[in-house]
Amino acid sequence: MAVVRLAAYEPLLKNIALGLGVLSTVAIVQNWYPLNMFLSLPFCMIWIYVAWLHTERQLKWVNILFAGFYVYGIGRYFLIG
């Protein structure tokens, strides 16, 4: 199964998410809009996967909610910008 095979990469994915989270925070502090959204979306996608892997329901749904906000923001940026 694909989920089981990807589970072997969980530590790597968490490290990538950490890097994306740090870079996203720097982008917010430096006001590098819209880079913060482009960095935050993959961060959320990784944590959605990790939550699905461990069945952490609250973490999964919070990240799905935020991923939706980022998709909306990125779409709005391209449509209006």
MARPATI-862211 format. One line per 5 residues: their letters; for each residue x, y, z of N, C-alpha, C. Coordinates in nm, 2 decimals, always signed. Last residue first. Example, Ala and Ser with C-alpha at 12.3 -4.5 7.8 and 13.67 -1.06 7.14 Angstrom:
2
sa) +1.28 -0.22 +0.71 +1.37 -0.11 +0.71 +1.29 +0.00 +0.79  +1.32 -0.57 +0.78 +1.23 -0.45 +0.78 +1.32 -0.33 +0.78 .
END
This chain:
81
gilfy) -0.43 +3.97 -0.88 -0.30 +4.03 -0.90 -0.26 +4.04 -1.04  -0.67 +3.83 -0.90 -0.67 +3.97 -0.88 -0.54 +4.04 -0.92  -0.59 +3.56 -0.96 -0.70 +3.62 -1.03 -0.71 +3.77 -1.02  -0.37 +3.51 -0.80 -0.35 +3.50 -0.94 -0.47 +3.57 -1.02  -0.48 +3.56 -0.54 -0.36 +3.63 -0.58 -0.35 +3.63 -0.74 .
rgigy) -0.68 +3.37 -0.54 -0.72 +3.51 -0.54 -0.60 +3.59 -0.58  -0.52 +3.14 -0.52 -0.61 +3.16 -0.64 -0.65 +3.30 -0.65  -0.40 +3.18 -0.27 -0.32 +3.17 -0.39 -0.40 +3.20 -0.52  -0.63 +3.18 -0.11 -0.54 +3.30 -0.11 -0.45 +3.30 -0.24  -0.73 +2.92 -0.15 -0.81 +3.04 -0.18 -0.72 +3.16 -0.20 .
vyfga) -0.51 +2.78 -0.05 -0.55 +2.76 -0.19 -0.64 +2.88 -0.23  -0.52 +2.87 +0.22 -0.40 +2.90 +0.13 -0.44 +2.88 -0.02  -0.77 +2.77 +0.30 -0.74 +2.91 +0.31 -0.63 +2.95 +0.21  -0.71 +2.49 +0.27 -0.82 +2.56 +0.20 -0.80 +2.71 +0.19  -0.52 +2.46 +0.47 -0.48 +2.44 +0.33 -0.59 +2.50 +0.24 .
flinv) -0.68 +2.51 +0.70 -0.57 +2.61 +0.66 -0.53 +2.59 +0.51  -0.84 +2.28 +0.68 -0.90 +2.41 +0.69 -0.80 +2.51 +0.64  -0.65 +2.08 +0.70 -0.73 +2.08 +0.58 -0.79 +2.22 +0.57  -0.55 +2.13 +0.96 -0.46 +2.15 +0.84 -0.54 +2.15 +0.71  -0.77 +2.06 +1.11 -0.72 +2.20 +1.12 -0.63 +2.23 +0.99 .
wklqr) -0.80 +1.79 +1.04 -0.90 +1.88 +1.00 -0.85 +2.03 +1.01  -0.56 +1.68 +1.15 -0.59 +1.66 +1.01 -0.69 +1.77 +0.96  -0.58 +1.74 +1.42 -0.47 +1.79 +1.34 -0.50 +1.79 +1.19  -0.81 +1.58 +1.48 -0.81 +1.73 +1.50 -0.70 +1.79 +1.42  -0.72 +1.31 +1.43 -0.84 +1.38 +1.36 -0.83 +1.53 +1.37 .
ethlw) -0.48 +1.13 +1.36 -0.49 +1.24 +1.45 -0.60 +1.34 +1.39  -0.39 +0.89 +1.23 -0.53 +0.92 +1.26 -0.55 +1.02 +1.37  -0.14 +0.88 +1.13 -0.15 +0.85 +1.27 -0.30 +0.87 +1.32  -0.18 +0.95 +0.86 -0.10 +0.83 +0.89 -0.13 +0.78 +1.04  -0.31 +1.19 +0.88 -0.38 +1.07 +0.83 -0.31 +0.94 +0.86 .
avyiw) -0.10 +1.34 +0.98 -0.22 +1.32 +1.06 -0.30 +1.20 +1.02  +0.07 +1.34 +0.76 +0.11 +1.28 +0.88 -0.01 +1.25 +0.98  -0.10 +1.47 +0.57 -0.06 +1.33 +0.54 -0.01 +1.26 +0.68  -0.12 +1.72 +0.69 -0.24 +1.64 +0.66 -0.20 +1.50 +0.64  +0.15 +1.79 +0.68 +0.09 +1.76 +0.81 -0.05 +1.69 +0.80 .
imcfp) +0.18 +1.83 +0.40 +0.26 +1.73 +0.47 +0.20 +1.69 +0.61  +0.00 +2.04 +0.36 -0.02 +1.91 +0.30 +0.06 +1.80 +0.36  +0.12 +2.25 +0.51 -0.01 +2.19 +0.55 -0.03 +2.06 +0.49  +0.35 +2.29 +0.35 +0.36 +2.26 +0.50 +0.23 +2.19 +0.55  +0.24 +2.37 +0.11 +0.30 +2.23 +0.12 +0.32 +2.19 +0.27 .
lslfm) +0.14 +2.62 +0.21 +0.05 +2.52 +0.15 +0.12 +2.38 +0.16  +0.35 +2.78 +0.29 +0.26 +2.73 +0.39 +0.17 +2.62 +0.34  +0.47 +2.87 +0.06 +0.55 +2.79 +0.15 +0.46 +2.72 +0.25  +0.28 +3.03 -0.05 +0.33 +2.92 -0.13 +0.42 +2.83 -0.05  +0.23 +3.22 +0.15 +0.13 +3.12 +0.11 +0.18 +3.00 +0.03 .
nlpyw) +0.48 +3.36 +0.15 +0.44 +3.28 +0.27 +0.33 +3.18 +0.24  +0.48 +3.48 -0.10 +0.57 +3.37 -0.08 +0.53 +3.29 +0.05  +0.35 +3.70 -0.19 +0.27 +3.59 -0.15 +0.35 +3.46 -0.11  +0.51 +3.88 +0.07 +0.38 +3.83 +0.02 +0.39 +3.81 -0.13  +0.71 +3.92 +0.26 +0.74 +3.87 +0.13 +0.61 +3.80 +0.07 .
nqvia) +0.75 +4.04 +0.52 +0.64 +4.08 +0.43 +0.67 +4.05 +0.28  +0.92 +3.93 +0.70 +0.98 +4.02 +0.60 +0.88 +4.07 +0.50  +0.73 +3.77 +0.84 +0.80 +3.88 +0.91 +0.86 +3.98 +0.81  +0.66 +3.59 +0.63 +0.56 +3.67 +0.70 +0.63 +3.79 +0.76  +0.91 +3.47 +0.58 +0.84 +3.54 +0.47 +0.73 +3.63 +0.53 .
vtslv) +0.96 +3.35 +0.82 +1.05 +3.45 +0.78 +0.98 +3.53 +0.67  +0.75 +3.16 +0.81 +0.75 +3.26 +0.92 +0.84 +3.38 +0.88  +0.84 +3.01 +0.59 +0.71 +3.08 +0.59 +0.70 +3.19 +0.69  +1.07 +2.90 +0.69 +1.08 +2.99 +0.58 +0.95 +3.07 +0.56  +0.96 +2.74 +0.90 +1.06 +2.84 +0.93 +1.06 +2.94 +0.82 .
glgla) +0.80 +2.56 +0.74 +0.74 +2.65 +0.85 +0.83 +2.76 +0.88  +0.99 +2.44 +0.58 +0.89 +2.52 +0.52 +0.82 +2.61 +0.62  +1.14 +2.30 +0.78 +1.20 +2.40 +0.70 +1.10 +2.49 +0.63  +0.93 +2.13 +0.87 +0.99 +2.22 +0.97 +1.06 +2.34 +0.89  +0.88 +1.98 +0.64 +0.78 +2.07 +0.70 +0.83 +2.17 +0.79 .
inkll) +1.13 +1.84 +0.63 +1.09 +1.94 +0.52 +0.98 +2.03 +0.57  +1.10 +1.69 +0.86 +1.20 +1.79 +0.86 +1.18 +1.89 +0.74  +0.87 +1.54 +0.79 +0.86 +1.63 +0.91 +0.97 +1.73 +0.90  +0.99 +1.39 +0.58 +0.88 +1.48 +0.55 +0.86 +1.58 +0.67  +1.17 +1.24 +0.73 +1.22 +1.33 +0.62 +1.11 +1.44 +0.59 .
peyaa) +1.00 +1.08 +0.89 +1.10 +1.18 +0.95 +1.15 +1.28 +0.85  +0.85 +0.95 +0.68 +0.79 +1.04 +0.77 +0.89 +1.13 +0.84  +0.92 +0.75 +0.50 +0.97 +0.89 +0.48 +0.92 +0.99 +0.58  +0.77 +0.53 +0.57 +0.92 +0.52 +0.59 +0.98 +0.66 +0.57  +0.52 +0.60 +0.48 +0.55 +0.61 +0.62 +0.70 +0.60 +0.65 .
lrvva) +0.51 +0.52 +0.21 +0.54 +0.66 +0.24 +0.57 +0.68 +0.39  +0.43 +0.26 +0.25 +0.56 +0.29 +0.19 +0.60 +0.43 +0.22  +0.17 +0.30 +0.35 +0.27 +0.23 +0.43 +0.41 +0.25 +0.38  +0.05 +0.43 +0.13 +0.06 +0.50 +0.26 +0.16 +0.43 +0.35  +0.05 +0.23 -0.07 +0.13 +0.35 -0.09 +0.15 +0.42 +0.05 .
m) +0.08 -0.12 +0.00 +0.00 +0.00 +0.00 +0.09 +0.12 +0.00 .
END
